[in-house]
Amino acid sequence: MVTTRLPSAGFSITIRIAVTADASSIGRLTTCVGEAGAIVTALDVVDSDTTHVVVDLTCDTADSAHADTVVKTLEELDGVDVRKVSDRTFLLHLGGKIEVHSKVALRNRDELSRAYTPGVARVCMAIAENPADARRLTIKRNTVAVVSDGSAVLGLGNIGPAAAMPVMEGKAALFKRFGGVDAWPVVLDTQDTDEIVRIVKAIAPAYGGINLEDIAAPRCFEIEARLREQLDIPVFHDDQHGTAICVLAALTNALRVVGKRLEDVRVVVSGAGAAGTAIMKLLLRQGVGDIIAYDRKGALHRGMPDLTETWHWLAENTNKTNYAGDLPGAIAGADVFIGVSAPNLLTGADIAKMADKAIVFALANPDPEVDPREARQHAAIVATGRSDQPNQINNVLAFPGVFRGMLDVSATEFTEEMALAAARAIADVVGEDKLNPTVIIPSVFDPKVTPAVAAAIRAVVRGLHPQANPAALPEADLQEAPEETF
């Protein structure tokens, strides 16, 4: 089955065009672009004279091939000269997306003496005598390392550390924009588990937390587990826990809308990698009725040969009826489908066989497991990972607030209790007056999300460690942690 992609800002282009100066010229351009299936988002006149008008026409296209088609269609118009085509996504990435700014002005010798030599020596010695002071007197207080080996980048696969950099830069930009957290990409030119653990442990003194990103399963599980044992700062694998938090939040509200309880529903999860495994473990922790895990080898069931340690655990702890068939068979009669796998695995006819008031989360990007337009004909609620569809489930709802809260209280670990609290906080941001089938999750730009998640994380840490780092605790849940002084 082939899905026609919709135009997206991710494939936005700006075309510089010279066209004959007549009353209908601009209209012919916009009509041509629209008929080619693109969406005009801007048109600016660059220059004009008595014979020609030069314009920059910006439009959203569906993919690179579609962009080429739009340009070719314009070139075929009489009196049109296409002079230049700019890919706006590539323009945004020129020179990278993040930079370092100094917090001190260094305007004179006195300020230089305090920020650097000789004054800085006093601060160094204070930390040497009390290493815990590094959290207050260095960037460690508010800085996270975004660590990747480039082995599982988005849906692109094992493309290596250099090619992973744009994603890691973007993650750092999101940390700053949504959580006020300073983050820096750390891409590693190795995919050896032991070496990754050794390197991250060695650089950890500079950071208040570690965000593991786009590391392939099953190595990601071992890397996270070993780093958690060896470090005294939180280690958070966003592909696992960020996704699981957001899915649980969205499912909590979706079940509210359709009037079902988590403990009564049957869930099918397509994709038993890092994200799928974490989703299933969090749903089990929250008391889900039953889950069937499905991956390339089929439905995970007891007695299935050649399972990894993680898949064996899932087979033993899910799939009460020991179903061993295909994916369409698994979702027949199911209440919830969650896809974190591959595009176009299901059709609308498959969704029609689910239980009444079905919930479909088709999260594969850019093309989901089922066409959301087809799914909506049969399911009560449909969510995707796309920003151009209702109910976008996006990890940016979770990780900025999770790290904001952990850094505020100098947390030493990330826990399952934090994940559950973060999911509840995200779900509750959508008030009862707004909750409906097309609004089960807040917008990523909702300013209430990060403070709510951070407050929930701080509350968990207070409950677990009421005496931990009291000077770092904020006076009120939605306030910044107070400044410490000597």
Backbone hydrogen bonds, N-H to C=O, Kabsch-Sander energy under -0.5 kcal/mol:
donor,donor_aa,acceptor,acceptor_aa,energy
5,R,3,T,-0.6
8,S,61,T,-2.6
11,F,8,S,-1.8
12,S,9,A,-1.4
13,I,59,C,-2.5
14,T,86,S,-2.6
15,I,57,L,-3.0
16,R,14,T,-0.5
16,R,84,K,-2.8
17,I,15,I,-0.6
17,I,55,V,-2.9
18,A,81,D,-2.7
19,V,17,I,-0.5
19,V,53,V,-2.7
20,T,79,G,-1.2
21,A,51,T,-2.6
22,D,20,T,-1.6
25,S,22,D,-1.3
28,R,24,S,-2.1
29,L,25,S,-1.6
30,T,26,I,-2.2
31,T,27,G,-2.3
32,C,28,R,-2.1
33,V,29,L,-2.3
34,G,30,T,-2.4
35,E,31,T,-2.6
36,A,32,C,-1.3
37,G,34,G,-1.7
38,A,33,V,-1.9
39,I,60,D,-2.0
40,V,38,A,-0.5
41,T,58,T,-2.6
42,A,58,T,-1.6
44,D,56,D,-2.3
46,V,44,D,-0.6
46,V,54,V,-3.1
47,D,54,V,-1.7
49,D,52,H,-2.5
53,V,19,V,-2.9
54,V,47,D,-3.4
55,V,17,I,-2.8
55,V,53,V,-0.5
56,D,44,D,-2.9
57,L,15,I,-2.8
57,L,55,V,-0.6
58,T,42,A,-2.8
58,T,56,D,-0.6
59,C,13,I,-2.3
60,D,39,I,-2.6
61,T,8,S,-0.7
61,T,11,F,-1.1
67,A,63,D,-2.3
68,D,64,S,-2.1
69,T,65,A,-1.9
70,V,66,H,-2.4
71,V,67,A,-2.2
72,K,68,D,-2.4
73,T,69,T,-2.3
74,L,70,V,-1.9
75,E,71,V,-2.3
76,E,72,K,-1.2
77,L,74,L,-1.7
80,V,77,L,-1.3
81,D,18,A,-2.8
82,V,80,V,-0.5
83,R,16,R,-2.6
83,R,81,D,-0.7
84,K,16,R,-1.3
86,S,14,T,-2.9
88,R,12,S,-2.0
88,R,86,S,-0.8
89,T,12,S,-0.6
91,L,87,D,-2.0
92,L,88,R,-1.7
93,H,89,T,-1.1
94,L,90,F,-0.6
94,L,91,L,-1.0
96,G,93,H,-2.6
112,L,108,N,-2.0
113,S,109,R,-2.5
114,R,110,D,-1.5
115,A,111,E,-2.6
116,Y,112,L,-2.6
119,G,113,S,-2.3
120,V,116,Y,-2.5
121,A,118,P,-1.4
122,R,119,G,-1.3
123,V,119,G,-0.9
124,C,120,V,-2.3
125,M,121,A,-2.3
126,A,122,R,-1.8
127,I,123,V,-2.0
128,A,124,C,-2.3
129,E,125,M,-2.2
130,N,126,A,-1.7
133,D,130,N,-2.6
134,A,131,P,-2.0
135,R,132,A,-1.5
136,R,133,D,-1.3
137,L,133,D,-2.4
138,T,134,A,-1.1
141,R,138,T,-1.6
142,N,139,I,-1.9
143,T,140,K,-0.7
144,V,182,D,-2.4
145,A,209,G,-2.0
146,V,144,V,-0.5
146,V,184,W,-2.6
147,V,145,A,-0.9
147,V,211,N,-2.3
148,S,186,V,-1.9
151,S,214,D,-0.7
152,A,214,D,-1.7
153,V,157,G,-2.3
154,L,152,A,-0.6
156,L,153,V,-3.1
157,G,153,V,-0.8
159,I,150,G,-1.1
159,I,157,G,-1.4
160,G,150,G,-2.1
163,A,159,I,-0.5
164,A,160,G,-1.1
165,M,161,P,-0.8
165,M,162,A,-1.0
167,V,164,A,-0.8
168,M,164,A,-2.0
169,E,165,M,-3.1
170,G,166,P,-2.0
171,K,167,V,-2.3
172,A,168,M,-2.2
173,A,169,E,-2.4
174,L,170,G,-2.2
175,F,171,K,-2.4
176,K,172,A,-1.9
177,R,173,A,-2.6
178,F,174,L,-2.6
179,G,174,L,-0.5
179,G,175,F,-1.8
180,G,176,K,-1.2
181,V,175,F,-1.8
182,D,142,N,-2.2
183,A,181,V,-0.6
184,W,144,V,-2.0
186,V,146,V,-3.1
188,L,148,S,-2.6
190,T,188,L,-1.3
193,T,191,Q,-0.6
196,I,192,D,-2.6
197,V,193,T,-2.4
198,R,194,D,-2.2
199,I,195,E,-2.8
200,V,196,I,-2.6
201,K,197,V,-2.3
202,A,198,R,-1.9
203,I,199,I,-1.8
204,A,200,V,-1.2
206,A,203,I,-1.7
207,Y,204,A,-2.3
208,G,143,T,-3.2
209,G,143,T,-0.7
210,I,234,P,-2.7
211,N,145,A,-3.2
212,L,210,I,-0.7
212,L,236,F,-1.9
213,E,147,V,-2.8
220,C,216,A,-1.8
221,F,218,P,-1.0
222,E,218,P,-1.1
223,I,219,R,-2.7
224,E,220,C,-2.3
225,A,221,F,-2.4
226,R,222,E,-2.7
227,L,223,I,-2.2
228,R,224,E,-2.4
229,E,225,A,-1.5
230,Q,226,R,-1.6
231,L,227,L,-2.1
236,F,210,I,-2.8
238,D,212,L,-1.5
238,D,236,F,-0.9
239,D,212,L,-0.5
240,Q,237,H,-1.1
241,H,237,H,-2.4
242,G,238,D,-0.6
243,T,238,D,-1.5
244,A,240,Q,-2.2
245,I,241,H,-2.5
246,C,242,G,-2.1
247,V,243,T,-2.6
248,L,244,A,-2.5
249,A,245,I,-2.2
250,A,246,C,-2.5
251,L,247,V,-2.8
252,T,248,L,-2.5
253,N,249,A,-1.7
254,A,250,A,-2.5
255,L,251,L,-2.7
256,R,252,T,-1.3
257,V,253,N,-2.1
258,V,254,A,-2.1
259,G,255,L,-1.1
260,K,255,L,-2.0
264,D,261,R,-1.8
265,V,261,R,-0.7
265,V,262,L,-1.0
267,V,290,D,-2.7
268,V,336,V,-2.5
269,V,292,I,-2.7
270,S,268,V,-0.6
270,S,338,I,-2.7
271,G,269,V,-0.7
271,G,294,Y,-3.8
277,T,273,G,-2.5
278,A,274,A,-1.9
279,I,275,A,-2.5
280,M,276,G,-2.5
281,K,277,T,-2.4
282,L,278,A,-2.2
283,L,279,I,-2.5
284,L,280,M,-2.5
285,R,281,K,-2.2
286,Q,282,L,-1.5
287,G,283,L,-0.5
287,G,284,L,-1.1
288,V,283,L,-2.1
289,G,262,L,-2.1
290,D,265,V,-1.5
292,I,267,V,-2.4
294,Y,269,V,-2.9
295,D,298,G,-1.8
298,G,295,D,-2.5
299,A,325,G,-1.0
300,L,293,A,-3.0
304,M,301,H,-1.8
312,H,308,T,-2.7
313,W,309,E,-1.9
314,L,310,T,-2.1
315,A,311,W,-2.7
316,E,312,H,-1.8
317,N,313,W,-1.3
318,T,314,L,-1.2
319,N,291,I,-3.3
322,N,319,N,-1.9
330,A,326,D,-1.8
331,I,327,L,-2.1
332,A,328,P,-0.8
333,G,353,K,-2.2
334,A,331,I,-2.0
335,D,266,R,-1.7
336,V,266,R,-1.9
337,F,359,I,-2.5
338,I,268,V,-2.9
339,G,361,F,-3.6
340,V,270,S,-3.0
340,V,338,I,-0.6
344,N,368,P,-2.6
345,L,369,E,-1.5
346,L,369,E,-2.4
351,I,347,T,-1.7
352,A,348,G,-2.0
353,K,349,A,-0.5
353,K,350,D,-1.2
354,M,351,I,-1.9
355,A,334,A,-2.6
358,A,355,A,-0.6
359,I,335,D,-2.4
360,V,381,I,-2.8
361,F,337,F,-3.4
362,A,360,V,-0.6
362,A,383,A,-2.4
363,L,339,G,-2.1
363,L,361,F,-0.9
374,E,371,D,-0.6
375,A,371,D,-2.5
376,R,372,P,-2.1
377,Q,374,E,-1.0
378,H,375,A,-1.8
379,A,375,A,-2.9
380,A,358,A,-1.7
381,I,358,A,-1.6
383,A,360,V,-2.6
384,T,390,P,-0.5
384,T,391,N,-1.3
385,G,362,A,-0.6
389,Q,386,R,-0.8
391,N,438,T,-0.7
393,I,384,T,-2.8
393,I,391,N,-0.6
394,N,392,Q,-0.8
397,L,394,N,-2.1
398,A,395,N,-2.3
399,F,395,N,-1.8
402,V,398,A,-2.5
403,F,399,F,-2.4
404,R,400,P,-2.3
405,G,401,G,-2.5
406,M,402,V,-2.2
407,L,403,F,-2.9
408,D,404,R,-2.0
409,V,405,G,-1.1
410,S,407,L,-1.3
411,A,406,M,-2.8
419,A,415,T,-1.6
420,L,416,E,-2.3
421,A,417,E,-2.2
422,A,418,M,-2.7
423,A,419,A,-2.2
424,R,420,L,-2.2
425,A,421,A,-2.2
426,I,422,A,-2.4
427,A,423,A,-2.4
428,D,424,R,-2.4
429,V,425,A,-0.9
429,V,426,I,-0.7
430,V,426,I,-0.6
430,V,427,A,-1.1
431,G,429,V,-1.0
434,K,431,G,-1.5
435,L,431,G,-1.5
436,N,439,V,-1.4
439,V,436,N,-1.9
446,D,443,S,-1.8
449,V,446,D,-1.6
452,A,448,K,-1.7
453,V,449,V,-2.6
454,A,450,T,-3.0
455,A,451,P,-2.4
456,A,452,A,-1.9
457,I,453,V,-2.4
458,R,454,A,-2.6
459,A,455,A,-2.2
460,V,456,A,-1.8
461,V,457,I,-2.3
462,R,458,R,-2.5
463,G,459,A,-2.0
464,L,460,V,-2.5
465,H,461,V,-3.3
468,A,465,H,-1.9
472,A,469,N,-1.8
473,L,469,N,-0.6
473,L,470,P,-0.9
479,Q,476,A,-2.1
